Amino acid sequence: MTTDTTTDGALSPERRELLSALGKHRWLLTATLTGLTDEQAASRPTVSELCLGGLVKHVGQTEAQWVRFVQEGPAAFTPPEETDWQARADSFRMLPGETVAGVLADYAAVAARTDDLVRTVDLDVAHDLPEAPWFEHERWSARRVLLHLLAEVSQHAGHADVLRETIDGRKSMG
């Protein structure tokens, strides 16, 4: 069993490192929206379908779903045959009426819930991944899910950096 805290009540080093890494990569992702208008954040400056606001929105929705998986198990995922593929495609776009401020606020709320989970969950609790063509048949612990989330945020932060540089030359690093 994983311990939530050290003997002095502080978070364990593993939890502090998870929170720190998630925070850094979330910042790299969300900072790409700094100073942009809603129109710029919704624009597709490359041949890709991706836009900056949509990337942040997608990462937030994905993170929320994985947190539900840790808490509820495979029922957190919709079976492939019941998936609303248009809604999934829309998760990568800023839709009419969506704003940079709204996308950032939604993601901040998701991140806060994830951080609460990191502080309290038994990192060894595990669930079978749901049946889907994109999942191997295996069990993932809460720790594995959090590492997957870190990879997801990091990968999309890189995509976002390229999009932002294409819009106005600004880079998050370098």
C-alpha positions in Angstrom: 0.0 0.0 0.0 1.2 3.5 -0.8 1.6 6.0 2.0 -0.1 9.4 1.4 2.3 11.4 3.6 5.6 11.2 5.4 5.7 11.0 9.2 5.6 14.8 9.5 2.4 15.0 7.5 4.0 16.4 4.3 3.4 14.8 0.9 5.7 11.9 0.0 8.5 12.7 -2.5 6.8 10.7 -5.2 3.6 12.8 -4.9 5.5 16.1 -4.8 7.4 15.1 -8.0 4.1 14.1 -9.7 2.5 17.4 -8.8 5.5 19.4 -9.8 5.9 17.7 -13.2 2.2 17.9 -14.0 2.3 21.6 -13.0 5.3 22.4 -15.2 3.9 20.7 -18.3 0.4 22.2 -17.8 2.0 25.6 -17.6 4.0 24.9 -20.8 0.6 24.0 -22.5 -1.5 26.8 -21.2 1.1 29.5 -21.5 0.8 29.1 -25.3 -2.6 30.9 -25.0 -1.1 33.9 -23.2 -2.0 37.1 -25.0 -4.0 35.5 -27.8 -7.4 36.6 -28.9 -10.2 34.0 -29.0 -9.9 34.1 -32.8 -6.2 33.4 -32.8 -6.7 30.5 -30.2 -9.3 29.0 -32.5 -7.3 29.4 -35.7 -5.6 26.5 -37.5 -2.3 28.0 -38.5 -0.9 24.7 -40.0 -2.3 22.0 -42.2 -3.4 20.2 -39.1 -6.9 20.3 -37.7 -5.4 21.4 -34.3 -5.9 24.8 -32.7 -4.4 26.0 -29.4 -7.7 26.4 -27.6 -8.8 23.0 -28.8 -5.6 21.4 -27.6 -6.1 22.7 -24.1 -9.8 21.8 -24.2 -8.9 18.3 -25.3 -6.2 17.8 -22.7 -8.7 18.9 -20.0 -11.4 16.5 -21.2 -8.9 13.6 -21.4 -7.4 14.3 -18.0 -10.9 14.4 -16.4 -11.7 11.0 -18.1 -8.6 9.4 -16.7 -9.3 10.7 -13.2 -12.7 9.1 -13.5 -11.0 5.9 -14.5 -8.9 5.9 -11.4 -12.0 6.5 -9.3 -14.5 4.3 -11.1 -12.6 1.9 -13.3 -13.4 1.0 -16.9 -17.0 2.3 -16.7 -15.4 5.8 -17.0 -14.9 5.2 -20.7 -17.6 5.0 -23.3 -17.5 1.8 -25.4 -16.1 2.5 -28.9 -19.5 1.5 -30.5 -21.2 4.2 -28.4 -18.7 6.9 -28.9 -19.9 10.2 -30.3 -17.1 10.8 -32.8 -18.3 14.3 -33.7 -18.0 15.3 -30.0 -14.6 13.8 -29.9 -13.5 15.8 -33.0 -15.1 18.9 -31.4 -12.9 18.4 -28.4 -9.9 19.5 -30.5 -11.6 22.7 -31.6 -12.8 25.9 -30.1 -16.5 26.0 -30.9 -18.6 29.2 -31.4 -19.0 30.9 -28.0 -16.0 29.2 -26.4 -13.3 31.6 -25.2 -9.7 31.4 -24.1 -10.7 32.4 -20.6 -13.4 29.7 -20.5 -11.0 27.0 -21.8 -8.4 28.0 -19.3 -10.9 28.1 -16.4 -12.2 24.7 -17.3 -8.8 23.2 -17.5 -7.7 24.8 -14.2 -10.8 23.2 -12.5 -9.8 19.8 -14.0 -6.2 20.2 -12.9 -7.2 21.1 -9.4 -9.3 17.9 -9.2 -6.4 15.8 -10.5 -4.0 17.4 -8.0 -6.4 16.5 -5.2 -6.4 12.9 -6.5 -2.6 12.9 -6.6 -2.5 14.0 -3.0 -4.9 11.3 -1.7 -5.3 8.3 -4.0 -3.7 4.9 -3.3 -1.2 5.0 -6.2 -1.2 1.2 -6.3 -5.0 0.9 -6.9 -5.5 -0.6 -10.3 -8.3 -1.3 -12.8 -8.5 -3.2 -16.1 -8.4 -1.0 -19.1 -11.7 -1.1 -21.0 -12.1 -3.2 -24.1 -11.2 -1.1 -27.1 -9.0 -1.6 -30.1 -6.5 1.0 -28.9 -5.9 -0.6 -25.5 -3.9 -3.7 -24.7 -5.6 -6.0 -22.2 -3.9 -4.9 -19.0 -4.4 -3.3 -15.7 -3.2 0.2 -14.9 -2.5 1.5 -11.5 -3.3 5.1 -10.5 0.5 5.7 -10.7 0.5 4.5 -14.3 -2.5 6.7 -15.2 -0.8 9.7 -13.7 2.4 9.0 -15.7 0.2 8.6 -18.8 -1.4 12.0 -18.1 2.0 13.6 -17.8 3.0 12.2 -21.2 -0.3 13.4 -22.7 0.1 16.9 -21.4 3.7 17.0 -22.4 3.0 15.8 -26.0 0.3 18.3 -26.5 2.4 21.1 -25.0 4.9 20.4 -27.8 2.1 20.6 -30.4 0.9 23.8 -28.8 4.3 25.3 -28.9 4.6 24.7 -32.7 1.1 26.2 -33.3 1.9 29.3 -31.2 5.2 29.8 -33.0 3.4 29.5 -36.3 0.8 32.2 -35.2 3.2 34.9 -34.0 6.7 33.5 -33.5 6.4 33.2 -29.8 8.0 30.0 -28.2 7.3 28.7 -24.7 11.0 27.7 -24.3 14.2 28.6 -26.1 
